[in-house]
C-alpha cells in the first residue's frame, strides 16, 4: 500500500468530523437526562449574560421546547453521521476505492449548498470552506482516476486432473 499523504490527510479530517459527531451524540444523550430549560438558564448565568435580553430569553424559551425524543433523534443522527465519517476515514486511510467514491459523492453534495450560502452572504470563511471542499473533491477524484483498475484475470487453460 502506497502511503498517499493527501488521502491520509483527508482521512484524518474525516475522522475528526466523526469524533465530533460522536461527541454530539453523547452530549445529546447526557442532555436528555436533564431539564434542558434549567441547563440553558444555568449556562446563561455562568456566562454572565442578561437573561432578559432578546436572544438569551429566546434561547431559554427554545430550550424549554426541546423534548427527550428530540434529543434522541439528534443522538441517533449524530451517531449515524459519526459512523459514516469514521468508516470513510478508515477506507481513505487504507486507500479503498469505495471510500474514494464515497468521499467524492459526499463532498460534491455540499457544494451547491456552499455556493448558495456564499451567494446569500459572502464571507471569507464561507469562500474558504467552498474552496477547500472543491479541492478535496478534485484531489480524491484525481486519485480515483489514477488508481489501477482491478480487472479479474481472464480464465486460463485448465490444467491438472480436472482438465478435459
C-alpha positions, 0 to 999 in steps of 0.5 A, spaced: 500 500 500 502 506 497 502 511 503 498 517 499 499 523 504 493 527 501 488 521 502 491 520 509 490 527 510 483 527 508 482 521 512 484 524 518 479 530 517 474 525 516 475 522 522 475 528 526 468 530 523 466 523 526 469 524 533 465 530 533 459 527 531 460 522 536 461 527 541 454 530 539 451 524 540 453 523 547 452 530 549 445 529 546 444 523 550 447 526 557 442 532 555 436 528 555 437 526 562 436 533 564 431 539 564 434 542 558 430 549 560 434 549 567 441 547 563 440 553 558 438 558 564 444 555 568 449 556 562 446 563 561 448 565 568 455 562 568 456 566 562 454 572 565 449 574 560 442 578 561 437 573 561 432 578 559 435 580 553 432 578 546 436 572 544 438 569 551 430 569 553 429 566 546 434 561 547 431 559 554 424 559 551 427 554 545 430 550 550 424 549 554 421 546 547 426 541 546 423 534 548 427 527 550 425 524 543 428 530 540 434 529 543 434 522 541 433 523 534 439 528 534 443 522 538 441 517 533 443 522 527 449 524 530 451 517 531 449 515 524 453 521 521 459 519 526 459 512 523 459 514 516 465 519 517 469 514 521 468 508 516 470 513 510 476 515 514 478 508 515 477 506 507 481 513 505 486 511 510 487 504 507 486 507 500 479 503 498 476 505 492 469 505 495 471 510 500 474 514 494 467 514 491 464 515 497 468 521 499 467 524 492 459 523 492 459 526 499 463 532 498 460 534 491 453 534 495 455 540 499 457 544 494 451 547 491 449 548 498 456 552 499 455 556 493 448 558 495 450 560 502 456 564 499 451 567 494 446 569 500 452 572 504 459 572 502 464 571 507 471 569 507 470 563 511 464 561 507 469 562 500 474 558 504 470 552 506 467 552 498 474 552 496 477 547 500 471 542 499 472 543 491 479 541 492 478 535 496 473 533 491 478 534 485 484 531 489 480 524 491 477 524 484 484 525 481 486 519 485 480 515 483 482 516 476 489 514 477 488 508 481 489 501 477 483 498 475 482 491 478 480 487 472 479 479 474 484 475 470 481 472 464 480 464 465 486 460 463 487 453 460 485 448 465 490 444 467 491 438 472 486 432 473 480 436 472 482 438 465 478 435 459 
